């Protein structure tokens, strides 16, 4: 694939921006009274949230580092109002211009959502390329996409983002045809022609993604016929989902201390404590202010989350903003049409190994006191602590509504015994000393109950797990 069209490739050519580019990260956050988020949203602050400004800026720097930009400086500025032309006030624009010139900065990342006009005006004022938070996340996604499906999803979101930004002096469709590399490129004047070509390309991608959606639906139908329950991992980016996935499945999914290390979904089968198999599905991480176009673009992938039997919400409890991150995950789940308090959701409180002993003890006590049926599990994907408890919790949640049976198997019926171990959970087994019969307590999925009774018509029901 040519470099300009390769997922995540930064543009060549005039004013090229590549990894190693000297970058300034600016966090322009509206200053309002504590708790008054509504007024910030009314004023047009799309990134209004309850996090401290310093934490938001640190995350923005982390996003820039994730695509190997060299962050020369970061600047936090408190705003009382947004300026329609430049987002920032005139004095702050001039102050940042001096910093850019002094530090020889060629790229400015604005941790907010800029309009095309604001973006163009800031570029002119600073003599440097400017991208906003949405553009930066799109660039990261472009870099991380490895499969054709992931590349198509990112390209579609990228083109949707670029459609309204063709007024910029250094943007051209040749640099956008693959959906990537919007950080650089030559000039362009045929805006309407380019916009039409972008729309045509988006329509072609939508048809290809429809095919992907149908294929995934067939895969899900196939799993239902097996059927193996699906446990989908969700969580804030860098919460340790891939490390936990690798620990549970002995897989080799990319797991690094960086934002959005995993983009393309991966599925692996595991065996639960009582012998039942389940499919674990690792998914893209969420983040605060995740662009709506990305949620829409990745809907084909995230439909696996929607249809999962269990949603394992992996949280980094060592992070100072773990509660705010959890709220961001809940927000994305809500956008997908899921209740953040759905009974299918299990919270895995990860990175317990990074906690001080007293903090770990405090969280363990909180786990014990939870009475709402959503008891979290404190784990460390790195050391393996708590993973046995996590697997038991997954198994117990899957067992809700399943009936238990007592089954007597004659000693010569080895095939029947093997069938029970393959198709049901064997909870208990003992042997009748007089007859040699195996007496098993099994738990069976509702769709397999009829098969069980056909093979073992004398099986005796015990109770439902509730």
N, C-alpha and C positions, 0 to 999 in steps of 0.2 A: 504494500500500500504506500503511495507517495507520502512524503513527510508531511505535506500540508494537509493531507486528509487523514493521517493516522490519529486515532483517538488520543487526545491530550497533547498533540504536537503544538508547540508554540510557534508563531509565525516567523518565517525568515523575511528577508527583504529590508526595505528602508525602515529605520527606527526599530529594528527587531528587538523583541523582548524574549528572553530565554531564561532557563534556570541559571541562577547566579546574578540575575538583574538586581541592581541596587534599588531597593524599595522602601517607601515610607508608608506606614499604616496609620490611618487617621480614624479615630473613634469620635464622631460628632454626635453627642447624645443630648437630648432635650432635658433641661433641668425643670422639674416640677415638684410639687409637694409629694412626700412619700405616700405611696398607695394610689396616687391619682393617675393611673395609666390611661383612663378613658380620655382625659383631656389631651394627652400626648397623641393618642390615635386620631382624635378629632383634628389635631393640628397637622396630621400627615406623617407622623413618625411611624413607619411600618415596622420598625424594630423595637417598638415600645415593649419592654418587659421589666420584670421586677429585679433583675440581676444588678449587682453593683457595676458601675461603669468600668472599673478596673478589670473585673472578670471578663466582661464583654470584649474589652480591648485585647486582653491576653489570648482569648479564643481567636480573635481576628488575626493576630500575629501567628498563631498556630496554623491557621488555614493557609497563610502565605508561605510559611515554612514547609507545609505539606507538599508544595510543588517546587520546592528548592529555590525560592526567591531569597535573596539576601536582604533581610530586614535591617536597614541601616539605622532607622529610628522609628519610634511610634509616638503618636501625638494624640492626647485625649483633650477634647474641647467640649465645654458645656454650653449648650445653646438655650436661649430663651424663646427663640422663634426660628422657623425655617425660612430661608430666602428663596423665592421662586426661581431666581436666575442662577444662583451658585450654591444653594443649600446653606453655605456658611456666610457669615457677615464679611463685609469688605475688608475690615482690619485683619481678620483671621486668614483670609485668602492671601493677603499681602505678606503676612508673617510666615505662612507656609511656603510661599514662593521663595522667600529669602533662605529658608531652610533647605529647600530643594536645590537651589543654586549652590549653596555652601557645601552641601554633602554630595553633589553631583548625582542626584537621584533621577532616575528615568521612568519610574513607575510609582503611582500613588494608588493605594488601595483604600477606598472609603468604606467603612463598616456601616453602611446604610443602603437604602434603595434610592438611587439617583434616577431622575428623569433623563431622557436623551439630551435635552437642552442643558440641564445642569452639568451633565458629563462633558458635553462639548465646550461649554463656557469655562469649566475648570481646566480643561486641557489647554485651552488658549491662554488662560491667565498664568498657568504654571509652566507651559512649555514642556509638559511631560504627559505620558499616557495615564489615563485614569480608568480604573474599573471599580464597580461597586461590589457589595457583598454577593449579590446574585451572580454576577459575572465571575467572581473568584470561585464560588462553589461549582459553577458550571465547568470552569477550567480544571478543577480538581477531578470532577467526575469524568471529564474527557480523558485525563491522564490515567485514571484507574480502570476504565472500561477495557476488558480483555476479550469478551465474547462479542459475536456479531450482534446479539440481542442488546447487550449493554451499550455498545457503540451506537446502535440505532436510537435507543431511548435518549441517550445524551444528545445526540445530534438533533433530534426533534425538539428537545427543550432549548437547545442552543439557538436553533433557527428561529423559534418563537420569540426568544429574547432579542435576537438581532433584527427582526423585522422592523421594529420601531426605532432602530438606531442607525439606519443607513444614511442619515444626514451627516454622520461624522466624517471628517475630511480624510481620515486614513483607513477607512474600512472599504472592502471590496468583496463582491461575491466569490471571486476566485479563491479568497482566503476563507470563505465560509462554506464552500460547497460540501466539504466534509463535515461541517458543523463544529470545527474546532479552530484554535489559533486566532481568536479574536483580539489578542493582545497586540497585533501588528498587521501591516499590510499597506499597499499603495492606495492612492486616492481614487475616487469614483464619482461620476456625475449622473449616471443613468439610474437614478434611485428607483423609479417605478418599474423599470425592466428587471432590476435586481430583486425588487420585492415580489414581483410576479414569479420569478424563477425560484425564489425561496419558498413561496406558497406551493408551487408545483412539486418541489422536492419534499416538502413536509407531507403533501398528500400521498406521495409514493411511499414514504416511510410509514405513514399511518396504515397503509395497506399491508406492508411487511409485518408491522407490529400486530395487526389483526390476525395474521397467520400464526405469529408467536403465541398470541392469547389462545387461539384454538388448540395449538399443540400442547400448551400447558394444561388446558382443560382436559385434553385426552390423557395426559400423564396423571392428573388428579383422579380421573375416572378409573384409570388402571390401578392406582393405589387403593381406591375404594373396593375394587374387586378382589385385591389380595386378601384382606385389606390391612394395611399398616396405618396406625394413627400417625399424624404428622405433628411434630413439635417445632414451631417456627420461632427463631430467635429475633427479638426486636430490642432496640435500646439506643441510647445516645451514642454517637460516634466515639470510638476509643474507650468504650466502657468495658472492653475485654470479651466481646461476643466471640470473635474468631479464636482467641486463646481457649476459651471455655469449650467451643465447638471441637477444636483439635484435641483437647484433653479427653473429652467424652467419646470421640470417634476414632482417635489415632489418625486423623487426617493431617494434611499439610497445607491448610488454607493460610494465606498470607496473614500473619498476626504481628503487627509492629506498633510501637508507641507513636502513632501518628493519626491524624484525623482522616477518616474515610480510607483506611487501609484496604477494606473490603468493599467492592461494589457489585461484582457479579455473584448471583446466588449459588450456593453449593448445598447439596443434600447428601446425607450419609445415613446408613441404617445402624442402629445400636440395639443391644439386648438389655431389657429392663430386669430388675432383680428377680422376678418370678418367671423369667423366660420369654415374656412377650417382646416382640420386635417393634421398634418405632423408627420413624424417619425424622432425623433432625435436619432443619433447613436454616442455613445462615443467610442473613439478608443485609442489605445496605443499612448503614447506621443513619440515625436521624440527627438533626441539629436544630438549634433555635432559628426561627425565621427561614426554614427550609423553603426555597422558592416553590410556589404552588405549581408552576409548570413542571418542576421535577417530580412532584408527587403524582401529577397526572401522567407524565411520561413513563414513570416506573410502575404504573398501575398493573401492567401485565405481570411484572415480577411480584408486586406486593399482593396480588390476588392469592398467592400461596399463603400469605399471612392471614388474609381474610378467611380462607377456607380451612385453616389449621385447626386441629383438635385442641391443641394447647399453644398458648403464646407465652414464651419464656422471656420476660422483660428483664434483661441484664442491666444492672445498675452499678456504677462505680461509686461505692459508698465511701471511698477514701477522698473523693473529690469534694471540694468545698461547696460546689454548686449542685450537689447531687439531687436535691429536692427540685430545683429549677429545671434541671435536665429531665427529671421524671415528668414534670408538667409539659415540657416540650414534646416528649414522646407521646403523652396522652393526647396532645393537640393533633399530632399527625394521625394517630389512630382514629381520632374523631373525624378527621377529614376523609379517612378511608371508610367511614360508616360503622366503626366499631365503638362500642361502649368501653371507655378506659377502665371501667370497673367490672368488665365481663368476667364471669366465673371461670372462663378458660385461662385467664391470665395468672401466671405464677411469677413472682418477683424473685430473682436471684441477686442477692446483695453481694457483688463481686469485689475483688481486691482487698479482702479482709486481711491479707498478709501485710498490707501497707499501713494498717491501723496500729496505733499505740495500744498496749494491753488493756488500759482502762477504757478506751473508746470501744474496743472490740467487745469487752464485757458489757458495756452499756447497751450496745446494739443487740447483743445476744439476749439481754434482758427484755429489750423492746420486742424482739421476736416472740418471746414467751408470753408477753402480755397482750399480743394481738388477738382479738376475739371475733374479728369480722369475717372469718373464713378465708381471708387472703393472707395467710401467714407467710412471710417471706422466708427464704433460706439463705443463711450467711455462708458464703463460699469463697474460696480462693482458687481460681482457675490455674494459677501459676504453681501452687503447691499441692493442689488436689484436696485440700481440707473442705469438708462439707459436701463433697460431690455425691457420696453415698446417700446422704439425707435428701439431696436434690433429686436423685433418680427415684427414690422412694416417694417423694412428693409428687413427681410427675406421674408415677404409676398409680398412686392413690387418686389423683385428680382424673385420670383416664378411666378409673374403675367406677366412678360415680354412675349409678343407674345400671350397673352390670349385676347379673344374678349369680349367686354361688350355688354349686351343685356338689353333692357327694356321689362319687362314681366308684363302683366296684369293678375291678378289672381282673379277670382270671389270669393265673400265672403264664398260661400258654398264649395269651393274647398280647404278644409284644407289639404287634402292629397298632393295636388300639391304644396302648400306652404311649407309643411314639406320637400318635395322632394328637393325644391330649397335650403333650408337651409342646407340640408345634402350633396348635390352634387355640389353646387356652392357657391361662395362668395357673400353674399348679402351686397352690398355697400351702398344702400340707399333704403328707403321704405317710401311711403306716401299713404294716403287713399283718394280715390275720394269721396267727401262728398255727391254727388248725388246718386252714384250707390253702394257705399260701397266697390268697387273693390280696391284691394291692387295693387299699381304700384311700382314695384321693379326694381332697377338697379342691375344687377348681373354680375359677371365675371366668366367665365367658362373655364376649361381646354380644350385644343383642342380635346382630345379623348372623352370628354363628350358632345361636341357641338351637335352631331347627336341625342343623347338622349334628350337633351333639346328641340330641334326643333320638335322631334316626339311628345313630351308631350305638348309643347306650340308652335304650328305651326305659330302663329301670333306674336311670339317674334320678336322684332325689333333690329337689330344690331346697335351699337353706334360707337365704335372705338376699336382699339387695344391699349394695354399698351405697350409702347416702352421704 
